[in-house]
Amino acid sequence: QVQLVESGGGLVQAGGSLRLSCAASGRPFSSAAMGWFRQAPGEWRDFVAGIEWRGYSTTYADSVKGRFTISMDNAKDTVYLQMNGLKPEDTAVYYCVADQAVKNDWGKPGWKPDYWGQGTQVTVSS
């Protein structure tokens, strides 16, 4: 059973920054792709960012491109999301996701990862 443990969420003022972390554990496990989704009240669960382990390729939703940066520590099976220039519309529950194989839909809005974290709340005040 794969477990994804998130940390780093919290309350921040508009224009501020946060860094989310997600550690993957459980055997057997080796993440091929990891990323982040988010869900705001009354909204669909939306893709935010993804990273592919082998080629260090990254993708981002248009709404966060240029503000958010995703990275991965392969040795620790940990993914990070550095969020800069936060806006009130970024307020949501952020979910860490992982796949053990790279799918054709990875890093896209229609991506359906196999594993999900419990979610961590990010609140951006205006």
Solvent accessible surface area in square Angstrom, and as a share of the most:
residue,aa,sasa,rsa
1,Q,184,0.82
2,V,14,0.08
3,Q,108,0.48
4,L,7,0.03
5,V,77,0.44
6,E,12,0.06
7,S,63,0.41
8,G,37,0.36
9,G,31,0.30
10,G,29,0.28
11,L,129,0.64
12,V,24,0.14
13,Q,137,0.61
14,A,50,0.39
15,G,57,0.55
16,G,21,0.20
17,S,56,0.36
18,L,35,0.18
19,R,134,0.49
20,L,0,0.00
21,S,25,0.16
22,C,0,0.00
23,A,45,0.35
24,A,12,0.09
25,S,54,0.35
26,G,33,0.32
27,R,225,0.82
28,P,119,0.75
29,F,32,0.13
30,S,78,0.50
31,S,5,0.04
32,A,17,0.13
33,A,0,0.00
34,M,0,0.00
35,G,0,0.00
36,W,0,0.00
37,F,6,0.03
38,R,31,0.11
39,Q,69,0.31
40,A,26,0.20
41,P,122,0.77
42,G,90,0.87
43,E,102,0.46
44,W,216,0.76
45,R,122,0.44
46,D,71,0.37
47,F,14,0.06
48,V,1,0.00
49,A,0,0.00
50,G,0,0.00
51,I,6,0.03
52,E,22,0.10
53,W,110,0.39
54,R,199,0.73
55,G,50,0.48
56,Y,135,0.51
57,S,50,0.32
58,T,54,0.31
59,T,42,0.25
60,Y,49,0.19
61,A,21,0.16
62,D,123,0.64
63,S,68,0.44
64,V,0,0.00
65,K,121,0.51
66,G,80,0.77
67,R,42,0.15
68,F,5,0.02
69,T,76,0.44
70,I,5,0.03
71,S,52,0.33
72,M,23,0.10
73,D,42,0.22
74,N,42,0.22
75,A,103,0.79
76,K,135,0.57
77,D,40,0.21
78,T,12,0.07
79,V,0,0.00
80,Y,41,0.15
81,L,0,0.00
82,Q,57,0.25
83,M,0,0.00
84,N,65,0.33
85,G,31,0.30
86,L,2,0.01
87,K,85,0.36
88,P,56,0.35
89,E,121,0.54
90,D,0,0.00
91,T,36,0.21
92,A,3,0.02
93,V,43,0.25
94,Y,0,0.00
95,Y,42,0.16
96,C,0,0.00
97,V,0,0.00
98,A,0,0.00
99,D,0,0.00
100,Q,69,0.31
101,A,64,0.49
102,V,73,0.42
103,K,61,0.26
104,N,146,0.75
105,D,45,0.23
106,W,38,0.13
107,G,6,0.06
108,K,107,0.46
109,P,116,0.73
110,G,45,0.43
111,W,5,0.02
112,K,148,0.63
113,P,9,0.06
114,D,83,0.43
115,Y,56,0.21
116,W,81,0.28
117,G,10,0.10
118,Q,115,0.51
119,G,13,0.13
120,T,22,0.13
121,Q,87,0.39
122,V,0,0.00
123,T,47,0.27
124,V,7,0.04
125,S,44,0.29
126,S,134,0.86
